[in-house]
Amino acid sequence: MKPLNYAILKYFTTVKEACADDVIDALKGDYGNFKALRKPAVVEALMTAEANGLLEETRFDFDRNREVRVYYHAHKEGADTINSYIR
């Protein structure tokens, strides 16, 4: 099993775009018991990946609770970098 942050990054190489909720839903089967698979920690991981140039923001909207959801995607260079370090 990969470290959670690796799994989060790798997930973005398999989807067009995703938000923190999408990441949590996709990874909860394998990582559901991890304390870091909670929304605040996942949002922080996504923002860190963006700051490091691996992901970029694509859009935002509101969920049914009127909370902002920010969507990201792994652009070509980011996906190439992720795939070169995480097999």
CORQUIWO-V160476 format. One record per backbone hydrogen bond with DSSP energy under -0.5 kcal/mol. NH is the residue of the N-H (numbers start at 1). CO is the residue of the C=O. E is the energy in kcal/mol with one decimal. If there is no record, write none. Layout:
nh=NH co=CO e=E
nh=NH co=CO e=E
//
This chain:
nh=7 co=3 e=-2.2
nh=8 co=4 e=-2.6
nh=9 co=5 e=-2.2
nh=10 co=6 e=-3.0
nh=11 co=7 e=-2.2
nh=12 co=8 e=-1.2
nh=12 co=9 e=-0.6
nh=13 co=10 e=-1.6
nh=14 co=11 e=-1.9
nh=18 co=72 e=-2.0
nh=23 co=19 e=-2.1
nh=24 co=20 e=-2.5
nh=25 co=21 e=-2.4
nh=26 co=22 e=-2.5
nh=27 co=23 e=-2.2
nh=28 co=24 e=-1.5
nh=30 co=27 e=-0.7
nh=31 co=27 e=-3.0
nh=32 co=28 e=-1.3
nh=34 co=31 e=-2.2
nh=37 co=34 e=-1.6
nh=41 co=38 e=-0.6
nh=42 co=38 e=-2.4
nh=43 co=39 e=-2.9
nh=44 co=40 e=-2.0
nh=45 co=41 e=-2.2
nh=46 co=42 e=-2.5
nh=47 co=43 e=-2.5
nh=48 co=44 e=-2.2
nh=49 co=45 e=-2.3
nh=50 co=46 e=-2.2
nh=51 co=47 e=-2.5
nh=52 co=48 e=-1.8
nh=53 co=50 e=-1.8
nh=54 co=49 e=-2.6
nh=55 co=49 e=-1.0
nh=56 co=73 e=-2.3
nh=58 co=71 e=-3.0
nh=59 co=71 e=-1.0
nh=61 co=69 e=-2.0
nh=63 co=67 e=-2.5
nh=66 co=63 e=-2.1
nh=69 co=61 e=-3.3
nh=71 co=59 e=-3.1
nh=72 co=18 e=-2.7
nh=73 co=56 e=-2.1
nh=74 co=12 e=-0.7
nh=75 co=73 e=-0.8
nh=79 co=75 e=-3.2
nh=80 co=76 e=-2.5
nh=81 co=77 e=-2.3
nh=82 co=78 e=-2.9
nh=83 co=79 e=-2.9
nh=84 co=80 e=-1.7
nh=85 co=81 e=-1.4
nh=86 co=82 e=-2.8
nh=87 co=85 e=-0.6
//
